[in-house]
Amino acid sequence: MRKFKLVSEATEALADLWYRTRDGLGVRAPHKTDLPLRELARFMPNIALVRFDVDGRAKYELFGTQLVEWAGIDLTGQYLDETFSPEANAQRNAGLSEFSEAAGPEALRARWSVGQATTTSGRVVRVEDLALPYFDGRGSEMRHMNFASILGTLDFGEGMSGFVEADEMIWFDAALARPDWLYLTSSVVEASTTRENATAP
């Protein structure tokens, strides 16, 4: 089985918040109002909120201020497939189709990826992305919060001129237990397992 590896502490921290909220409420995924705003606030500049049309087409409902600064444009209201390269669209669609077929219609799809982006000065930087589901409006209306983190730094005034397909990508069911790879260190996983075993009947 392929081993995926989380890279960014910020990505792990958002996953911590999402899973802690979900597990504390005993739900499959939190509602938008369940997530504590004070803790969520520091992630919001790097988050794009995504909603889905009836046919499943994804649209940016909100594009975070840091993402706007990097991209040089506010993509709020635009469809994701209009902003991705043909290669990135093909990769996303193939992964989503494979996941849906394997996990079934009741799964809550989530996605993690690491890829490369070209900056406006021609440099290449790595970007980590985590998309987690949440509910908004009607109880059955699932949306995504997509959190992006640059693994490195941009020079002053430097933005990103485009994305390429991810080097690594995995779709997973967010309704299940948090995957071991969605931690930065194995010690956290071991501690979590120990607590679960200690409380088991």
Beta strands, then each sheet from edge to edge (+ up, - down):
strand 1: 47-52
strand 2: 58-63
strand 3: 109-119
strand 4: 124-135
strand 5: 142-151
strand 6: 160-163
strand 7: 168-173
sheet 1: 2+ 1- 5+ 4- 3+ 6-
sheet 2: 2+ 1- 5+ 4- 3+ 7-
end
